[in-house]
Amino acid sequence: MTDWLLAAILVVVAAAAVAELARRVGAGRHLHRRRVVVNLRSGNAVGGVITSSVGRYYTVSDAQIHELGQPAPVPADGAIVIAKDHVDYVQVL
């Protein structure tokens, strides 16, 4: 009886771990290759195309930096890598 209960608990824990992994991998997939504005907690923003959403980072290509108080965005040279911890929200355009 104890072995059966232990096996059932392990199955439930494994299913929960797989569901969490799928949620984390799937989060941001709908943003891939979409034009977005990534609004940062600092108040600045980065506009461009999300080309990668791997782990805890977004990679934004064709990027423009929108700084507080500046009248126009500034084009960035190359891609910008943004830690998801620094993101307030993402606008899909």
Secondary structure, DSSP 8 states (H G I E B T S, - for coil): -HHHHHHHHHHHHHHHHHHHHHHHHHTTGGGTT-EEEEEETTS-EEEEEEEEEETTEEEEEEEEEE-TT-SS-EE-SS-EEEEGGGEEEEEE-
